[in-house]
Amino acid sequence: LQKMERLFLLCSGLLVTTVTSQPNVCSRPELSGNIEMSGIQRFSSPGEELALSCKEGYTPVSGPRKIVCTMNGVWTSTKLKCIPKQCPHPELVTNGEVFYEDTVYQSTINYTCHEGYMMTGESSAVCQSSGTWSSPAPECIPVPCGLAPVPLYGMVIYDKVVRGNTANYGLTATYHCNAPYAVVGNPVAECTAIYESSKQMCFFTVVTCPPPESIERGYLSNNEKREFFYEEKVKHGCESPYVLEGNMEVVCQNNGRWSEKPSCKAPCSVNVQRARILHNGKKIWMENFEPNRVLHLDIVSVYCMNKAMKCGYAVPTQCIDGTLNIPECFEEPSALEYTLKPNSLPSEIDQC
Ligand SMILES: *[C@@H]1O[C@H](CO)[C@@H](O)[C@H](O)[C@H]1NC(C)=O
């Protein structure tokens, strides 16, 4: 048999190095699927049994737990199945997150805490062979901030009542300074992460603005050529007939600049000659409109003719910073018409 086997193997062209092993002897089986066996011997004789078991962390679910070496020198087959042990599903963590892919033997859970919370306990756990997690779920507790330092010439106002010497995540502190001191930078400090609020300092300096400059066509309530302190105010005015638009009062801000200045807007003249206009509820002939001037934002109406209906109608137009557009429907009569037939002008006939 040995000769024949060797011949067969040579004929089949295989490179043979292990054919010296005796027939009818089983060599150590190669096991897969997390199965292991007892004993360390390399060869077994026919009739010998091997006890199989599952590796640590795996549980047998079916199939015989023994294999036998047969007369042919091969082991009987086994349908033994080993499945990994299950750990319980992890609990949720308040104010944190739980990351895991599986809950079987050797799976890992990672825990994180939301911003502003810190962890007490282990940040990860491994499913052990015993079917339990290596550590319990951690807790996420709010990070305490120290209280915001109180400024010498001002105060700190918290958005919530503070007890003791710590502030909780999310608490905001707003700095107020007594003029002429001003908060430089962000006046709001927030407890966002560990000790963040004490890092966010509030710097105090005396803030001044340069002497205010009057606006074009305007004047100032205070002409002192000095530096003005934070929160000092000055009023702007406009020379007549200019009209002030914006805030009359400007204030020295904590950035050392004045708040937005107002501006002085120009009056308009009504560029029609032979007509009667409507201004401030009164109908006025242009030759009596003295001076020919309406103020910024004033409304003036001119009269147009509805030729089909033979009636007149007033069309309003507004003075915007020196510009008063005359509506296109307005037609200026000839001097002759204006002098001889004033009663036929659109301002005088029946109104539509
Ligand atoms: C847990 O964290 C480790 C280390 O950062 C990482 O390698 C692993 O992928 C994470 N596992 C999960 C399920 O997020």
The ligand as an SDF file (V2000), in Angstrom:
LIG
                    3D

 14 14  0  0  0  0  0  0  0  0999 V2000
  -13.3680   53.2550   20.0160 C   0  0  0  0  0  0  0  0  0  0  0  0
  -12.1960   54.0310   20.1400 O   0  0  0  0  0  0  0  0  0  0  0  0
  -11.0390   53.4170   19.5640 C   0  0  0  0  0  0  0  0  0  0  0  0
   -9.8390   54.2730   19.9290 C   0  0  0  0  0  0  0  0  0  0  0  0
  -10.0860   55.6060   19.6100 O   0  0  0  0  0  0  0  0  0  0  0  0
  -11.2460   53.2540   18.0630 C   0  0  0  0  0  0  0  0  0  0  0  0
  -10.1240   52.6270   17.4880 O   0  0  0  0  0  0  0  0  0  0  0  0
  -12.4830   52.4150   17.8240 C   0  0  0  0  0  0  0  0  0  0  0  0
  -12.7400   52.3420   16.4410 O   0  0  0  0  0  0  0  0  0  0  0  0
  -13.6780   52.9940   18.5340 C   0  0  0  0  0  0  0  0  0  0  0  0
  -14.8010   52.0770   18.4080 N   0  0  0  0  0  0  0  0  0  0  0  0
  -16.0410   52.4820   18.1190 C   0  0  0  0  0  0  0  0  0  0  0  0
  -17.0700   51.4250   18.0260 C   0  0  0  0  0  0  0  0  0  0  0  0
  -16.3260   53.6460   17.9440 O   0  0  0  0  0  0  0  0  0  0  0  0
  1  2  1  0
  1 10  1  0
  2  3  1  0
  3  4  1  0
  3  6  1  0
  4  5  1  0
  6  7  1  0
  6  8  1  0
  8  9  1  0
  8 10  1  0
 10 11  1  0
 11 12  1  0
 12 13  1  0
 12 14  2  0
M  END
$$$$
